[in-house]
Amino acid sequence: MSGRARRRRGGAVQAVPASACPAPPDSIDQLADPDPSFNQSSQDSANGERVRVGMSGWTHHSWRGNFYPSGLAARYELAYAAHRLTTVEITSTFYAIQRPSAFHAWYEATPPTFQFSVQGPRFITHERGLQASTTALANFFASGVLALREKLGPIVWQLPADLHVDQHRCEQFIAQLPTDTHAAADLARHHDLRLRGRTWTVTDQPRPVRYALACQRAGQLDPAAAQVLAQAGVAVVNSHPLVDEIAPSSALHYVRLPGPQRSVASTVPRPRLVREVGEPSGGYDEASLRRIAQWVQRVSSAQPLAQVVVVFATDTNARAPFDAICLANLLGLDQPELPTFVRPRLRLARTQP
């Protein structure tokens, strides 16, 4: 791979040649030249690019020697992924409280315009059913989330499949969430003693904190609860962008794509999804990715101030990063230059037998 930066500006989805979609692992560097008619200004916002594409997590074993070059040390995988795409979803925060040192390391390993989504802890979503105490939320925000600074993107709360969210539960939960980083820092200072000596409870400047709620099945939200979320500006994670309607006015559209055979929580019956998308094995086929790109562009055109985040959340056949690269290419998103501390190790990895 060349050390030169390759920057691509967006274009009409229909004009992108087939080489936009790499097939693992050999053609990952085949990049399309999108049509310059795509409105570049729609990619700019106070928090960086308005359209972001990436993956959920980055430490999948099946990606090594496939998406990641053979021999690339695990500690450089985030840096490599972050220079191929524009966002990743941090999943370790769902399972356990992290340390500020981890967030600092993630911040330093990624380009200035990169953005992280952060999964909220399952203790709050699964064990407490969104009925979180102030301390539980404080511990999460004190663990180092605010150390991501301007790279902090949406915080995603994944619901357990057996939890039904009514209006009252939703209102109580939303009322506890800080709306900006100053409020989050104030909340973080109420952490309990278990985190003493390993907290981060400051922010460099006030920034809005955005949230998304991920359902696991259709009908999990009461209509009244969905209205509460909309009024609070909380996105409902969409796993079927090809067929779901665009929310009328939302500052955030969060799309998580678990693969065409595992999509969940759609408002559209499954047979219609099969007719529209098809059922390719493993990842999405190029036709489906083009349709997703068209959906993203429709959102950007209809809601010029909204941000769209698309993450691929399956590692079936290690397709997620390649599907993400294909979609990013179709949308004409920029690819930063690999950092100097990764390039020598990348060359070494590629020369190893």
C-alpha positions as CSV (number, residue, x, y, z in Angstrom):
1,M,0.0,0.0,0.0
2,S,1.3,3.4,-0.9
3,G,2.3,5.8,1.8
4,R,0.5,8.6,0.0
5,A,-2.8,9.9,1.2
6,R,-5.7,9.0,-1.0
7,R,-8.6,11.4,-0.6
8,R,-11.9,10.8,-2.3
9,R,-14.7,13.3,-2.5
10,G,-18.2,12.0,-2.8
11,G,-20.3,11.4,-5.9
12,A,-23.5,9.9,-7.1
13,V,-23.9,6.3,-6.1
14,Q,-24.9,5.2,-9.5
15,A,-21.7,6.5,-11.1
16,V,-19.3,4.4,-8.9
17,P,-17.6,1.5,-10.8
18,A,-17.7,-2.1,-9.5
19,S,-14.1,-1.7,-8.1
20,A,-15.5,0.4,-5.3
21,C,-16.2,-2.8,-3.4
22,P,-13.0,-4.8,-2.4
23,A,-13.1,-8.5,-2.1
24,P,-11.0,-9.8,0.8
25,P,-8.1,-9.9,1.0
26,D,-6.3,-8.9,-2.2
27,S,-8.3,-6.1,-3.6
28,I,-8.7,-3.9,-0.5
29,D,-6.6,-1.1,-2.1
30,Q,-8.8,-0.9,-5.2
31,L,-10.5,2.4,-4.7
32,A,-13.2,4.0,-6.8
33,D,-13.2,7.6,-8.1
34,P,-16.7,8.7,-7.2
35,D,-18.6,11.3,-9.2
36,P,-17.7,14.8,-7.8
37,S,-21.4,15.8,-7.9
38,F,-21.9,14.6,-4.4
39,N,-22.4,17.6,-2.1
40,Q,-19.2,17.7,0.0
41,S,-20.5,20.3,2.3
42,S,-23.0,17.8,3.6
43,Q,-20.1,15.9,5.2
44,D,-19.1,18.8,7.5
45,S,-20.5,19.5,10.9
46,A,-19.3,20.8,14.3
47,N,-18.3,17.3,15.2
48,G,-16.6,16.4,11.9
49,E,-18.0,14.5,8.9
50,R,-21.8,14.2,8.8
51,V,-21.6,10.7,7.3
52,R,-19.5,8.1,9.1
53,V,-19.0,4.5,8.2
54,G,-17.2,1.8,10.2
55,M,-17.5,-1.4,12.3
56,S,-18.7,-2.5,15.7
57,G,-15.4,-3.4,17.4
58,W,-12.0,-3.9,15.9
59,T,-10.4,-6.9,17.6
60,H,-12.0,-9.8,15.8
61,H,-9.7,-12.8,15.4
62,S,-11.1,-13.7,12.0
63,W,-9.9,-10.3,10.6
64,R,-6.3,-11.1,11.2
65,G,-4.5,-12.1,8.0
66,N,-7.7,-11.0,6.2
67,F,-8.6,-7.4,6.8
68,Y,-5.5,-6.9,8.9
69,P,-2.2,-7.8,7.2
70,S,-0.7,-11.0,8.5
71,G,1.8,-10.3,11.3
72,L,0.4,-6.8,12.2
73,A,0.6,-6.5,16.0
74,A,-2.8,-6.4,17.7
75,R,-1.8,-3.1,19.3
76,Y,-1.7,-1.4,15.9
77,E,-5.1,-2.8,14.6
78,L,-7.1,0.2,15.8
79,A,-4.8,2.6,14.0
80,Y,-5.0,0.5,10.8
81,A,-8.8,0.3,10.9
82,A,-9.1,4.0,11.8
83,H,-7.2,5.0,8.7
84,R,-9.5,2.9,6.4
85,L,-12.8,4.1,7.9
86,T,-14.2,7.0,9.9
87,T,-15.7,5.4,13.0
88,V,-15.8,2.3,15.2
89,E,-18.1,1.3,17.9
90,I,-16.4,0.5,21.2
91,T,-17.9,-2.7,22.5
92,S,-15.8,-3.5,25.5
93,T,-17.7,-0.8,27.5
94,F,-20.8,-2.9,27.2
95,Y,-19.2,-5.8,29.2
96,A,-17.1,-4.0,31.8
97,I,-16.1,-0.6,33.1
98,Q,-12.9,0.5,31.3
99,R,-10.0,2.6,32.5
100,P,-9.1,6.2,31.4
101,S,-5.8,4.9,30.1
102,A,-7.7,2.8,27.5
103,F,-9.7,5.7,26.2
104,H,-6.5,7.8,26.1
105,A,-4.8,5.1,24.0
106,W,-7.7,4.9,21.7
107,Y,-7.8,8.6,21.2
108,E,-4.1,8.8,20.4
109,A,-4.2,5.9,18.0
110,T,-6.8,7.5,15.7
111,P,-6.8,10.4,13.2
112,P,-8.0,13.9,14.3
113,T,-11.3,13.6,12.4
114,F,-12.1,10.1,13.7
115,Q,-15.1,9.4,15.9
116,F,-16.0,6.6,18.4
117,S,-19.4,5.4,19.2
118,V,-19.5,3.9,22.7
119,Q,-21.8,1.1,23.9
120,G,-23.4,1.8,27.3
121,P,-22.9,-0.9,30.0
122,R,-25.1,-3.9,30.1
123,F,-25.4,-3.4,33.8
124,I,-27.7,-0.5,33.1
125,T,-29.5,-2.0,30.1
126,H,-29.8,-5.7,31.0
127,E,-29.4,-5.9,34.7
128,R,-31.2,-2.7,35.6
129,G,-33.6,-2.6,32.7
130,L,-32.7,1.1,32.1
131,Q,-33.7,1.9,35.7
132,A,-30.2,3.1,36.4
133,S,-29.1,4.8,39.6
134,T,-27.1,8.0,39.5
135,T,-24.0,6.1,40.6
136,A,-24.2,3.6,37.8
137,L,-24.3,6.3,35.2
138,A,-21.6,8.3,37.0
139,N,-19.3,5.3,37.0
140,F,-19.8,4.9,33.3
141,F,-19.0,8.5,32.5
142,A,-16.1,8.6,35.0
143,S,-14.4,5.6,33.5
144,G,-12.8,7.7,30.8
145,V,-15.5,8.3,28.2
146,L,-14.9,12.0,28.3
147,A,-11.2,11.5,27.5
148,L,-12.2,10.9,23.9
149,R,-12.9,14.6,23.8
150,E,-13.9,15.7,20.3
151,K,-13.8,12.1,19.1
152,L,-16.7,11.1,21.3
153,G,-19.7,10.2,19.1
154,P,-23.0,8.6,20.0
155,I,-23.5,6.5,23.1
156,V,-25.5,3.4,22.2
157,W,-27.7,1.6,24.7
158,Q,-28.5,-2.0,23.6
159,L,-31.7,-3.3,25.0
160,P,-32.2,-6.9,26.0
161,A,-34.7,-8.7,23.8
162,D,-37.1,-9.4,26.8
163,L,-37.3,-5.8,27.9
164,H,-40.4,-3.8,27.0
165,V,-39.9,-0.1,27.2
166,D,-43.0,2.0,28.0
167,Q,-43.3,5.7,28.2
168,H,-42.7,5.9,32.0
169,R,-39.5,3.8,31.9
170,C,-38.3,5.8,28.9
171,E,-38.9,9.2,30.4
172,Q,-37.2,8.2,33.7
173,F,-34.1,7.0,31.8
174,I,-33.8,10.0,29.4
175,A,-34.2,12.4,32.3
176,Q,-31.0,11.0,33.9
177,L,-28.8,11.3,30.8
178,P,-26.5,14.4,30.6
179,T,-27.0,16.4,27.4
180,D,-23.5,17.8,27.1
181,T,-20.0,17.0,28.3
182,H,-20.0,19.5,31.1
183,A,-23.1,17.9,32.6
184,A,-21.5,14.5,32.0
185,A,-18.4,15.6,33.9
186,D,-20.5,16.8,36.8
187,L,-22.3,13.5,36.9
188,A,-19.1,11.6,36.7
189,R,-17.9,13.1,39.9
190,H,-20.6,11.2,41.7
191,H,-18.9,7.8,41.0
192,D,-18.5,5.4,43.8
193,L,-15.3,4.3,45.7
194,R,-14.6,1.4,43.4
195,L,-13.3,3.7,40.8
196,R,-11.1,5.8,43.1
197,G,-7.8,6.5,41.5
198,R,-8.8,5.5,38.0
199,T,-11.3,8.1,36.9
200,W,-11.6,10.9,34.4
201,T,-14.1,13.5,35.4
202,V,-13.2,16.6,33.4
203,T,-13.9,17.9,29.9
204,D,-11.9,20.3,27.8
205,Q,-15.0,22.1,26.5
206,P,-18.8,21.7,26.3
207,R,-20.0,19.4,23.5
208,P,-23.4,17.8,23.0
209,V,-23.7,14.2,24.0
210,R,-25.9,12.2,21.7
211,Y,-27.6,8.8,22.3
212,A,-29.1,6.0,20.4
213,L,-31.3,3.1,21.7
214,A,-30.9,-0.3,20.0
215,C,-33.9,-2.6,20.0
216,Q,-33.6,-6.3,19.5
217,R,-37.1,-7.0,18.2
218,A,-40.0,-5.2,16.6
219,G,-42.6,-3.7,19.0
220,Q,-40.1,-3.4,21.9
221,L,-40.9,0.3,22.3
222,D,-44.3,1.6,23.0
223,P,-45.4,4.3,20.5
224,A,-45.4,6.8,23.4
225,A,-41.9,5.8,24.3
226,A,-40.7,6.2,20.8
227,Q,-42.2,9.7,20.8
228,V,-40.3,10.5,24.0
229,L,-37.1,9.5,22.4
230,A,-37.8,11.6,19.3
231,Q,-38.6,14.7,21.4
232,A,-35.4,14.2,23.3
233,G,-33.3,13.8,20.2
234,V,-32.4,10.1,21.0
235,A,-32.1,8.0,17.9
236,V,-33.6,4.5,17.5
237,V,-30.9,2.3,15.9
238,N,-32.0,1.2,12.5
239,S,-30.9,-2.2,11.1
240,H,-33.0,-2.0,7.9
241,P,-32.2,1.3,6.2
242,L,-33.2,-0.1,2.8
243,V,-36.8,-0.3,3.7
244,D,-37.5,1.6,6.9
245,E,-38.8,5.1,6.6
246,I,-36.5,8.1,7.3
247,A,-37.3,9.7,10.6
248,P,-39.0,13.0,10.0
249,S,-36.6,15.2,11.9
250,S,-33.7,13.7,13.8
251,A,-30.2,15.1,14.5
252,L,-28.8,11.6,14.5
253,H,-29.5,8.5,12.3
254,Y,-27.7,5.5,13.7
255,V,-27.6,2.4,11.5
256,R,-26.2,-1.0,12.7
257,L,-26.1,-3.7,10.0
258,P,-25.8,-7.2,11.5
259,G,-25.7,-8.8,8.1
260,P,-28.5,-9.5,5.7
261,Q,-29.4,-12.8,7.3
262,R,-29.6,-11.4,10.9
263,S,-31.3,-8.0,10.7
264,V,-33.5,-7.2,13.7
265,A,-36.0,-4.8,15.0
266,S,-37.4,-3.6,11.7
267,T,-40.8,-2.0,11.4
268,V,-41.1,-3.7,8.0
269,P,-42.2,-7.4,7.7
270,R,-39.3,-9.8,7.0
271,P,-40.7,-11.0,3.6
272,R,-40.5,-7.5,2.2
273,L,-36.9,-7.2,3.4
274,V,-36.0,-10.4,1.6
275,R,-37.6,-9.2,-1.6
276,E,-35.8,-5.8,-1.5
277,V,-32.3,-6.9,-0.2
278,G,-31.9,-10.6,-1.0
279,E,-29.9,-13.0,1.1
280,P,-26.2,-13.0,0.1
281,S,-24.0,-15.4,2.1
282,G,-21.8,-13.7,4.7
283,G,-21.7,-9.9,4.0
284,Y,-23.8,-7.7,1.8
285,D,-23.6,-7.8,-1.9
286,E,-22.6,-4.7,-3.9
287,A,-26.2,-4.1,-5.0
288,S,-27.4,-4.0,-1.4
289,L,-24.5,-1.7,-0.4
290,R,-25.4,0.7,-3.3
291,R,-29.0,0.8,-2.0
292,I,-27.7,1.6,1.5
293,A,-25.5,4.4,0.1
294,Q,-28.6,5.8,-1.7
295,W,-30.5,5.7,1.5
296,V,-27.7,7.6,3.3
297,Q,-27.7,10.2,0.5
298,R,-31.5,10.6,0.8
299,V,-31.2,11.3,4.5
300,S,-28.4,13.8,3.9
301,S,-30.4,15.6,1.3
302,A,-33.6,15.6,3.3
303,Q,-32.0,16.6,6.6
304,P,-28.9,18.7,5.9
305,L,-27.9,19.1,9.6
306,A,-28.3,15.4,10.6
307,Q,-25.5,13.1,11.2
308,V,-25.6,9.5,9.8
309,V,-23.5,6.8,11.4
310,V,-23.4,3.3,9.8
311,V,-21.6,0.5,11.5
312,F,-21.3,-3.1,10.3
313,A,-21.8,-5.4,13.3
314,T,-21.1,-8.9,11.9
315,D,-17.8,-10.6,11.4
316,T,-19.2,-13.5,9.4
317,N,-16.5,-14.5,7.0
318,A,-14.6,-11.3,8.1
319,R,-16.9,-9.3,5.7
320,A,-17.7,-6.4,8.0
321,P,-14.7,-4.2,7.3
322,F,-14.8,-4.9,3.6
323,D,-18.5,-4.1,3.5
324,A,-17.8,-0.9,5.4
325,I,-15.0,0.1,3.0
326,C,-17.2,-0.6,0.0
327,L,-20.0,1.7,1.4
328,A,-17.4,4.4,2.3
329,N,-16.1,4.2,-1.2
330,L,-19.6,4.5,-2.7
331,L,-20.2,7.6,-0.6
332,G,-16.8,9.1,-1.4
333,L,-15.6,9.4,2.1
334,D,-12.1,10.4,2.8
335,Q,-9.3,7.9,3.6
336,P,-6.5,9.5,5.7
337,E,-2.9,8.6,5.3
338,L,-1.7,5.7,7.5
339,P,0.4,7.1,10.4
340,T,4.2,6.8,10.3
341,F,4.2,4.5,13.4
342,V,2.1,2.0,11.6
343,R,3.6,2.0,8.1
344,P,7.0,0.5,9.0
345,R,5.3,-2.3,10.9
346,L,2.9,-2.8,8.0
347,R,5.7,-3.3,5.6
348,L,7.4,-5.8,8.0
349,A,4.1,-7.7,8.4
350,R,3.6,-8.0,4.7
351,T,7.2,-9.4,4.2
352,Q,6.7,-12.1,6.7
353,P,6.0,-15.6,5.3
